[in-house]
Amino acid sequence: MTTIKLHNSKTRKKEVFTPIDPENVRMYVCGPTVYDRAHIGNARPVIVFDTLYRLLCHVYGADHVTYVRNFTDVDDKINARAAESGRSISDITAETTQWYLDDMRAVGALDPNEMPRATQYIPQMIGMIEKLIADGFAYAKDGHVLFRVREYADYGKLSGRSVDDMIAGARVEVAPYKEDPMDFVLWKPSSDDLPGWDSPWGRGRPGWHIECSAMSYELLGASFDIHGGGNDLMFPHHENEIAQSCCAHPEGGFANYWLHNEMLQVEGKKMSKSLGNFFTVRDLLDGHDGEPGVPGEVIRFVFLSTHYGKPMDWTAKKAAEAEATLRKWRKLVDGVEAGPVNPEVLGALADDLNTAGAITVLHKLANAGDAAGLKGSAALLGLLTDELAGWDGAAVDLSGLAEKLAAIRTAAMETKDFSEVDRMKAALVAAGVEVRMSKAGVELIAGPGFDAAKLEGL
């Protein structure tokens, strides 16, 4: 069996991945808070852990892998969006959840096995909080329930910080109901205009961190294999998850391997609305600010071209290069049956998900003309799949126009008047068609930004 090695954030080193049960490999990844469109930075962990999911399924068998990614559908950002828009919370979360699924499928992400919503697990959260209080790890005051951070000796080990250093360097909420500034909220009261559930501490709603602990326990158990997410979640979210989960279920170890992807930049700068470089996934897919849309497969290729542990820079140049590469590859594999995964591609992915190295091998396969190997190997990265096909214009039949241009060119060679040739060629280029003319004839290829409507006059 293929040996997989992963960089474990918990131990800060690359380790051989040994699942608790090879018959039931389990992975949990923190999902979105559903109040708006996902921005392109949100897509990075989705693509990273989708690729890891594909690798685990390849090595252990799809029936032996359980991948859980949650939806946070109770949150103050959602409440604020409902208040400002006048729409119901349920309408907002239903709409944005579907947006998220549509956009992530468009970049080639498979649906996880389980996609729990926080509001479906409120009783389980209340039960976990009750146990934490009973065991002395949490306390209730003024309608709030808080976790006693100093009662968990290993707090801070994931992020490598001491509690005192955290207090000195963090913006912690000072509140009269807190015993210690670092204690964090498990439950908070809700006013009549906010979502709330009955609990032993009054009507209220859960804090952010408890939801992932409750859902992962219900779906994966007290111990599971992999927990993933962006490195911005390492503290406080993942640190708090570990603390409350290990205290509520000391019989387990929570997650054995922690994987964190680095952040994303746009054209060398941090993405922000003030810089005008803040884009949603849908902005890229559909086009924005006069720019043409970027196919989902191209987005995925660009993301996978950088190792997940390194900062990633989205640039228009990278997107154009990725599109050109994928067009060549799709043309090469058209009508070819996929072959087995190339061992070098598998080896690169098994080495801490080295997607950039795997893509280098795909280039070698393409250059060698190994269409079957390219198609089968690329599929392990979610590339050249049938689900993402069609964007490259391969299905567009331009043979009739090619014959017409060839005839016009033949006539022009007799008359020495190439004005009509130039006119038709310009019209084709304006429609996004690449025109190749040689002694052998005329070849037309639907290129980037192909627009069939612009060909109607021809």
C-alpha positions as CSV (number, residue, x, y, z in Angstrom):
1,M,0.0,0.0,0.0
2,T,1.1,3.6,-0.7
3,T,2.7,5.3,2.2
4,I,1.3,8.7,2.8
5,K,3.3,11.4,4.7
6,L,1.7,14.5,6.0
7,H,3.0,17.6,7.8
8,N,1.3,17.5,11.2
9,S,0.8,21.0,12.6
10,K,0.5,19.4,16.1
11,T,4.1,18.0,16.0
12,R,5.5,20.5,13.5
13,K,7.0,17.7,11.4
14,K,6.2,15.4,8.5
15,E,4.9,12.1,9.7
16,V,3.9,8.8,8.1
17,F,0.1,8.8,8.1
18,T,-1.2,5.8,10.0
19,P,-5.0,5.7,10.3
20,I,-6.7,4.6,13.5
21,D,-8.7,2.1,11.4
22,P,-7.7,1.6,7.7
23,E,-11.2,0.4,7.1
24,N,-12.6,3.7,8.3
25,V,-10.3,6.7,7.6
26,R,-11.9,9.8,9.0
27,M,-11.3,13.5,8.2
28,Y,-13.0,16.7,9.4
29,V,-12.5,20.1,7.8
30,C,-13.9,23.4,9.0
31,G,-16.5,24.7,6.5
32,P,-18.0,28.1,5.8
33,T,-20.2,30.5,7.8
34,V,-23.0,30.9,5.3
35,Y,-24.0,34.6,5.0
36,D,-22.5,35.6,1.7
37,R,-20.6,34.4,-1.4
38,A,-17.3,32.5,-0.8
39,H,-14.3,34.5,-1.7
40,I,-11.4,32.9,-3.6
41,G,-9.4,32.5,-0.3
42,N,-12.3,30.3,1.0
43,A,-11.8,28.0,-2.0
44,R,-8.2,27.1,-1.1
45,P,-8.9,24.7,1.8
46,V,-11.8,23.2,-0.2
47,I,-9.5,22.4,-3.1
48,V,-6.6,21.3,-0.9
49,F,-8.7,18.9,1.2
50,D,-10.7,17.7,-1.7
51,T,-7.4,16.6,-3.2
52,L,-6.4,14.9,0.0
53,Y,-9.8,13.2,0.1
54,R,-9.2,11.9,-3.5
55,L,-5.8,10.6,-2.4
56,L,-7.2,8.8,0.6
57,C,-10.0,7.3,-1.5
58,H,-7.4,6.1,-4.0
59,V,-5.2,4.5,-1.4
60,Y,-7.8,3.1,1.1
61,G,-10.9,2.8,-1.2
62,A,-13.8,5.3,-1.4
63,D,-16.0,3.1,0.8
64,H,-13.4,3.3,3.6
65,V,-13.1,7.1,3.9
66,T,-15.4,9.5,5.7
67,Y,-15.0,13.2,5.0
68,V,-17.0,15.7,7.0
69,R,-17.2,19.4,6.3
70,N,-19.6,21.5,8.3
71,F,-21.8,24.6,7.6
72,T,-22.0,27.2,10.3
73,D,-25.5,28.4,10.0
74,V,-25.9,30.2,13.4
75,D,-23.6,33.1,13.8
76,D,-23.6,36.9,14.5
77,K,-22.6,37.7,10.9
78,I,-25.7,35.9,9.7
79,N,-27.9,37.7,12.2
80,A,-26.4,41.0,11.1
81,R,-27.1,40.2,7.4
82,A,-30.7,39.3,8.2
83,A,-31.2,42.6,10.2
84,E,-29.8,44.8,7.4
85,S,-31.5,43.0,4.5
86,G,-34.9,42.3,6.2
87,R,-34.7,38.7,5.0
88,S,-35.2,35.7,7.3
89,I,-32.1,33.9,8.6
90,S,-33.3,30.6,7.1
91,D,-33.7,32.2,3.6
92,I,-30.2,33.6,3.8
93,T,-28.5,30.4,5.0
94,A,-30.4,28.2,2.5
95,E,-29.4,30.5,-0.4
96,T,-25.8,31.0,0.6
97,T,-25.3,27.3,1.4
98,Q,-26.4,26.4,-2.1
99,W,-24.2,29.1,-3.6
100,Y,-21.3,27.6,-1.8
101,L,-22.0,24.1,-3.0
102,D,-22.5,25.3,-6.6
103,D,-19.3,27.4,-6.6
104,M,-17.1,24.6,-5.0
105,R,-18.5,22.0,-7.4
106,A,-17.6,24.4,-10.2
107,V,-13.9,24.2,-9.2
108,G,-14.1,20.4,-9.2
109,A,-14.6,19.7,-5.5
110,L,-16.4,16.5,-4.6
111,D,-19.2,16.8,-2.0
112,P,-17.9,15.4,1.4
113,N,-19.6,12.3,2.8
114,E,-21.2,14.4,5.5
115,M,-22.1,18.1,5.5
116,P,-23.7,18.8,8.8
117,R,-25.3,22.1,9.7
118,A,-24.7,23.5,13.2
119,T,-28.4,24.1,13.8
120,Q,-29.0,20.4,13.4
121,Y,-26.8,19.6,16.4
122,I,-27.8,22.0,19.1
123,P,-29.0,19.2,21.5
124,Q,-25.6,17.5,21.2
125,M,-23.8,20.8,21.9
126,I,-25.9,21.4,25.0
127,G,-25.1,17.8,26.1
128,M,-21.4,18.4,25.7
129,I,-21.5,21.7,27.5
130,E,-23.4,20.1,30.4
131,K,-20.7,17.5,30.7
132,L,-17.9,20.1,30.7
133,I,-19.7,22.0,33.5
134,A,-20.2,18.7,35.5
135,D,-16.5,17.9,35.2
136,G,-15.4,21.4,36.3
137,F,-14.1,22.5,32.9
138,A,-16.8,25.1,32.3
139,Y,-19.1,27.4,34.4
140,A,-22.3,29.3,33.9
141,K,-22.8,32.9,34.7
142,D,-25.3,35.6,33.6
143,G,-26.8,33.3,31.0
144,H,-23.4,32.5,29.5
145,V,-21.4,29.3,29.8
146,L,-17.6,29.6,29.5
147,F,-14.7,27.2,29.2
148,R,-12.0,27.4,31.9
149,V,-8.9,27.6,29.7
150,R,-6.4,27.1,32.6
151,E,-8.1,23.8,33.5
152,Y,-6.7,22.2,30.3
153,A,-3.0,21.8,30.8
154,D,-2.2,21.4,27.1
155,Y,-3.9,24.6,26.0
156,G,-1.8,26.4,23.4
157,K,0.3,23.4,22.2
158,L,-1.2,23.4,18.7
159,S,-0.4,27.1,18.1
160,G,2.8,27.0,20.2
161,R,1.7,29.7,22.7
162,S,1.4,30.0,26.4
163,V,-1.8,31.3,28.0
164,D,0.0,34.2,29.5
165,D,1.5,35.2,26.2
166,M,-1.9,34.9,24.6
167,I,-3.4,37.4,27.1
168,A,-0.5,39.8,26.6
169,G,-0.7,39.7,22.8
170,A,-4.4,39.0,22.0
171,R,-7.5,41.1,21.9
172,V,-9.4,39.2,24.5
173,E,-12.9,40.3,25.5
174,V,-13.0,41.5,29.1
175,A,-16.4,40.7,30.5
176,P,-17.9,40.7,34.0
177,Y,-19.1,37.1,33.5
178,K,-15.5,35.8,32.9
179,E,-13.4,34.3,35.6
180,D,-10.3,34.6,33.4
181,P,-9.8,36.9,30.4
182,M,-8.8,33.8,28.3
183,D,-12.0,31.8,29.0
184,F,-14.1,31.4,25.9
185,V,-17.8,31.3,25.3
186,L,-19.6,27.9,24.9
187,W,-23.1,29.3,25.2
188,K,-24.6,32.9,25.2
189,P,-28.0,34.3,25.7
190,S,-30.3,35.4,22.9
191,S,-32.7,38.3,22.8
192,D,-36.1,37.8,21.3
193,D,-35.0,39.1,17.9
194,L,-32.2,36.6,17.6
195,P,-32.1,32.8,17.0
196,G,-32.2,30.9,20.3
197,W,-32.8,27.5,21.8
198,D,-34.0,26.5,25.3
199,S,-31.2,25.3,27.5
200,P,-30.4,24.8,31.2
201,W,-28.9,28.3,31.2
202,G,-31.9,30.0,29.5
203,R,-32.7,30.7,25.9
204,G,-29.6,31.2,23.9
205,R,-27.3,30.0,21.1
206,P,-23.9,28.2,21.0
207,G,-20.5,29.8,20.7
208,W,-18.6,29.3,17.5
209,H,-16.1,26.6,18.7
210,I,-18.4,24.1,20.4
211,E,-20.2,23.3,17.1
212,C,-17.2,21.6,15.5
213,S,-16.5,19.6,18.6
214,A,-20.0,18.3,18.9
215,M,-20.4,17.5,15.2
216,S,-17.1,15.8,14.8
217,Y,-17.8,13.7,17.9
218,E,-21.2,12.6,16.6
219,L,-20.0,11.8,13.1
220,L,-16.4,10.6,13.6
221,G,-16.1,9.7,17.3
222,A,-13.8,10.8,20.2
223,S,-10.7,10.1,18.1
224,F,-10.3,10.5,14.4
225,D,-7.5,10.8,11.9
226,I,-7.3,14.2,10.2
227,H,-8.5,17.7,11.1
228,G,-8.0,20.4,8.5
229,G,-8.5,24.1,7.8
230,G,-6.8,27.3,7.0
231,N,-4.0,28.4,9.3
232,D,-6.0,31.4,10.3
233,L,-8.2,28.9,12.3
234,M,-5.3,27.4,14.3
235,F,-5.9,30.0,17.1
236,P,-8.3,30.4,18.6
237,H,-10.8,28.0,16.8
238,H,-8.8,24.8,16.6
239,E,-7.0,25.4,19.9
240,N,-10.4,25.7,21.6
241,E,-11.8,22.7,19.7
242,I,-9.0,20.5,21.1
243,A,-9.5,21.8,24.7
244,Q,-13.2,21.3,24.9
245,S,-13.2,18.0,23.0
246,C,-10.4,16.4,25.0
247,C,-12.0,17.5,28.3
248,A,-15.5,16.4,27.3
249,H,-14.2,13.1,26.0
250,P,-10.9,12.2,27.7
251,E,-11.2,8.7,26.4
252,G,-10.3,10.0,23.0
253,G,-7.5,12.1,21.5
254,F,-9.6,14.2,19.1
255,A,-7.6,14.5,15.9
256,N,-4.3,12.7,15.4
257,Y,-3.1,14.8,12.4
258,W,-3.6,18.5,11.9
259,L,-3.2,20.1,8.5
260,H,-3.3,23.8,7.8
261,N,-3.2,25.5,4.4
262,E,-1.5,28.9,4.1
263,M,-3.3,32.0,3.0
264,L,-4.0,33.5,-0.5
265,Q,-2.8,36.7,-2.1
266,V,-3.9,38.4,-5.3
267,E,-1.2,39.8,-7.6
268,G,1.2,39.8,-4.7
269,K,-0.9,41.6,-2.2
270,K,-3.2,40.6,0.6
271,M,-6.8,40.4,-0.6
272,S,-8.9,43.2,0.7
273,K,-11.9,45.3,-0.5
274,S,-9.9,48.5,0.1
275,L,-7.3,47.4,-2.4
276,G,-9.9,46.5,-5.0
277,N,-8.6,42.9,-5.3
278,F,-11.3,41.1,-3.3
279,F,-13.1,38.6,-5.5
280,T,-15.6,35.9,-4.9
281,V,-15.3,32.5,-6.6
282,R,-18.4,33.5,-8.5
283,D,-16.7,36.7,-9.7
284,L,-13.9,34.7,-11.2
285,L,-16.2,32.1,-12.8
286,D,-18.6,34.6,-14.3
287,G,-16.2,37.5,-15.0
288,H,-16.0,40.8,-13.3
289,D,-15.0,44.4,-13.9
290,G,-14.9,43.8,-17.7
291,E,-12.7,40.8,-17.3
292,P,-13.8,37.5,-18.9
293,G,-14.8,34.5,-16.7
294,V,-12.2,32.0,-15.6
295,P,-13.1,28.3,-16.0
296,G,-13.4,26.3,-12.7
297,E,-10.8,23.9,-13.9
298,V,-8.3,26.7,-14.5
299,I,-8.9,28.1,-11.0
300,R,-8.3,24.6,-9.6
301,F,-5.0,24.2,-11.6
302,V,-3.7,27.5,-10.4
303,F,-4.4,26.6,-6.8
304,L,-2.8,23.2,-7.0
305,S,0.3,24.7,-8.6
306,T,1.5,25.9,-5.2
307,H,2.0,23.6,-2.2
308,Y,-0.7,24.0,0.4
309,G,1.8,24.9,3.1
310,K,3.1,27.9,1.2
311,P,1.3,31.3,0.6
312,M,-0.4,31.3,-2.8
313,D,-0.5,34.2,-5.2
314,W,-3.4,34.4,-7.6
315,T,-2.4,36.3,-10.8
316,A,-3.9,36.8,-14.2
317,K,-0.7,35.6,-15.7
318,K,-0.9,32.2,-13.9
319,A,-4.5,31.8,-14.9
320,A,-3.6,32.5,-18.6
321,E,-0.8,30.0,-18.4
322,A,-3.0,27.4,-16.7
323,E,-5.7,27.8,-19.3
324,A,-3.2,27.3,-22.2
325,T,-1.8,24.2,-20.6
326,L,-5.2,22.7,-19.9
327,R,-6.4,23.4,-23.5
328,K,-3.4,21.4,-24.8
329,W,-4.0,18.6,-22.4
330,R,-7.7,18.3,-23.1
331,K,-7.0,18.2,-26.8
332,L,-4.4,15.4,-26.2
333,V,-6.8,13.3,-24.1
334,D,-9.9,13.9,-26.1
335,G,-11.5,10.5,-26.8
336,V,-8.9,8.6,-24.9
337,E,-9.7,6.2,-22.1
338,A,-8.0,7.0,-18.8
339,G,-5.1,4.8,-17.8
340,P,-3.8,4.0,-14.4
341,V,-2.3,6.7,-12.1
342,N,1.3,7.2,-12.8
343,P,3.5,6.1,-9.8
344,E,5.4,9.4,-9.8
345,V,2.2,11.4,-9.6
346,L,0.9,9.2,-6.8
347,G,4.3,9.5,-5.1
348,A,4.2,13.3,-5.2
349,L,0.7,13.5,-3.7
350,A,1.6,10.9,-1.1
351,D,4.5,13.2,0.0
352,D,2.6,15.7,2.0
353,L,0.2,16.5,-0.9
354,N,2.9,17.9,-3.2
355,T,0.5,19.0,-5.9
356,A,3.1,21.2,-7.6
357,G,5.3,18.2,-8.0
358,A,2.5,16.1,-9.3
359,I,1.7,18.7,-12.0
360,T,5.3,18.7,-13.0
361,V,4.9,15.0,-13.7
362,L,1.7,15.6,-15.7
363,H,3.7,18.0,-17.9
364,K,6.2,15.1,-18.5
365,L,3.4,12.7,-19.4
366,A,1.9,15.3,-21.8
367,N,5.2,16.0,-23.5
368,A,5.8,12.3,-23.9
369,G,2.3,11.9,-25.6
370,D,1.1,9.6,-22.9
371,A,-2.6,10.6,-23.2
372,A,-4.0,7.7,-21.2
373,G,-1.5,8.2,-18.3
374,L,-2.1,11.9,-18.3
375,K,-5.9,11.5,-18.1
376,G,-5.8,8.9,-15.4
377,S,-3.2,10.7,-13.3
378,A,-4.8,14.2,-13.7
379,A,-8.1,12.8,-12.4
380,L,-6.4,12.1,-9.0
381,L,-5.9,15.9,-8.8
382,G,-9.5,16.5,-10.0
383,L,-8.2,17.7,-13.4
384,L,-9.3,16.7,-16.9
385,T,-12.5,15.2,-15.5
386,D,-15.7,14.9,-17.4
387,E,-17.4,17.0,-14.7
388,L,-15.2,20.0,-15.6
389,A,-15.2,19.5,-19.4
390,G,-16.7,21.7,-22.0
391,W,-15.2,25.1,-21.1
392,D,-12.3,24.7,-23.7
393,G,-14.5,24.8,-26.7
394,A,-13.4,21.4,-27.8
395,A,-17.0,20.6,-28.7
396,V,-17.3,23.7,-31.0
397,D,-17.3,22.7,-34.7
398,L,-15.6,25.4,-36.6
399,S,-14.8,23.2,-39.7
400,G,-17.3,25.0,-41.9
401,L,-15.7,28.4,-41.2
402,A,-12.3,27.0,-41.7
403,E,-13.3,25.7,-45.1
404,K,-14.8,29.2,-45.9
405,L,-11.6,31.0,-44.9
406,A,-9.5,28.5,-46.8
407,A,-11.5,29.2,-50.0
408,I,-11.3,33.0,-49.5
409,R,-7.5,32.7,-49.0
410,T,-7.2,30.6,-52.2
411,A,-9.1,33.2,-54.2
412,A,-7.0,36.0,-52.6
413,M,-3.8,34.3,-53.7
414,E,-5.0,34.6,-57.3
415,T,-6.2,38.3,-57.0
416,K,-3.5,39.4,-54.6
417,D,-6.3,41.1,-52.6
418,F,-6.2,39.8,-49.1
419,S,-8.6,42.3,-47.6
420,E,-11.5,39.8,-47.2
421,V,-9.1,37.3,-45.6
422,D,-7.9,39.9,-43.1
423,R,-11.6,40.9,-42.4
424,M,-12.7,37.4,-41.7
425,K,-9.6,36.6,-39.7
426,A,-10.1,39.7,-37.5
427,A,-13.7,38.8,-36.9
428,L,-12.7,35.3,-35.9
429,V,-10.0,36.6,-33.5
430,A,-12.6,39.1,-32.0
431,A,-14.8,36.1,-31.3
432,G,-12.0,34.4,-29.4
433,V,-10.9,32.0,-32.1
434,E,-7.3,31.1,-32.7
435,V,-6.5,31.2,-36.5
436,R,-3.8,28.9,-37.8
437,M,-3.0,29.1,-41.5
438,S,-0.3,27.0,-43.2
439,K,0.3,25.3,-46.5
440,A,-1.6,22.3,-45.1
441,G,-4.8,24.5,-44.8
442,V,-6.6,26.5,-42.2
443,E,-7.2,25.4,-38.6
444,L,-9.6,27.2,-36.2
445,I,-9.5,26.7,-32.5
446,A,-11.9,28.1,-29.9
447,G,-9.6,30.0,-27.5
448,P,-9.9,32.0,-24.3
449,G,-13.1,34.1,-24.2
450,F,-14.7,32.3,-27.1
451,D,-18.0,33.9,-28.0
452,A,-20.1,32.0,-30.5
453,A,-22.5,34.9,-30.8
454,K,-19.8,37.0,-32.5
455,L,-19.6,34.5,-35.3
456,E,-23.2,35.0,-36.5
457,G,-22.2,37.5,-39.1
458,L,-19.8,35.1,-40.7
